[in-house]
Amino acid sequence: MKLSARNIIKGKVVEVTKGATTAHVKIDIGGSVVTASITNAATDELKLEVGKTAYAVIKASDVMIAVD
């Protein structure tokens, strides 16, 4: 995985809450929790679930999720 973003923080998914179209994904990054709003489709495609390793990718004011 190669990204132009320079702020890539590895953590563990601690909560996934799906709404009608958008999910809130919380990642613990060493005691701090980062929350990202992503589509339910992206949540499913990334197979995000509690306990899975994921990355908070921060570029400007957006937070994206990446997995390897």
C-alpha positions as CSV (number, residue, x, y, z in Angstrom):
1,M,0.0,0.0,0.0
2,K,1.4,3.4,-1.0
3,L,-0.3,6.7,-0.2
4,S,0.6,10.3,-0.5
5,A,-0.7,11.0,3.0
6,R,2.1,11.2,5.6
7,N,0.0,10.6,8.7
8,I,-0.7,6.9,8.8
9,I,-1.4,5.6,12.3
10,K,-1.7,1.8,13.0
11,G,-4.2,0.7,15.6
12,K,-7.0,-1.7,16.4
13,V,-10.7,-1.4,15.6
14,V,-12.6,-1.0,18.9
15,E,-16.1,-0.2,17.6
16,V,-18.0,-0.3,14.3
17,T,-21.5,1.4,14.4
18,K,-23.5,1.2,11.1
19,G,-26.2,3.6,10.3
20,A,-28.5,3.8,7.3
21,T,-25.7,4.6,4.9
22,T,-22.7,5.6,7.0
23,A,-20.6,3.7,9.6
24,H,-18.6,5.2,12.4
25,V,-15.4,3.3,12.9
26,K,-13.3,3.8,16.1
27,I,-9.6,2.8,16.1
28,D,-7.5,2.7,19.3
29,I,-4.1,4.1,18.5
30,G,-2.3,3.5,21.8
31,G,-4.8,4.8,24.3
32,S,-6.3,7.5,22.0
33,V,-9.3,6.7,19.8
34,V,-9.7,8.1,16.3
35,T,-13.2,8.0,14.8
36,A,-13.9,8.0,11.0
37,S,-17.2,8.2,9.2
38,I,-17.1,6.0,6.1
39,T,-19.8,4.4,4.0
40,N,-21.3,1.0,5.0
41,A,-20.0,-0.3,1.6
42,A,-16.4,0.6,2.5
43,T,-16.8,-0.9,5.9
44,D,-18.0,-4.2,4.3
45,E,-15.3,-4.1,1.6
46,L,-12.5,-3.6,4.2
47,K,-14.1,-6.3,6.4
48,L,-13.8,-4.0,9.4
49,E,-14.6,-5.6,12.7
50,V,-13.7,-5.2,16.3
51,G,-10.2,-6.5,17.0
52,K,-8.9,-6.1,13.5
53,T,-5.7,-4.1,12.8
54,A,-6.4,-1.0,10.7
55,Y,-4.8,2.3,9.9
56,A,-6.1,5.8,10.5
57,V,-5.0,7.8,7.4
58,I,-5.1,11.5,8.0
59,K,-4.9,14.0,5.1
60,A,-6.0,17.6,5.6
61,S,-9.3,17.4,7.6
62,D,-10.3,13.9,6.4
63,V,-9.8,10.6,8.1
64,M,-9.8,7.5,6.0
65,I,-9.3,3.8,7.0
66,A,-6.8,1.5,5.4
67,V,-6.1,-2.2,6.0
68,D,-3.4,-4.4,4.6
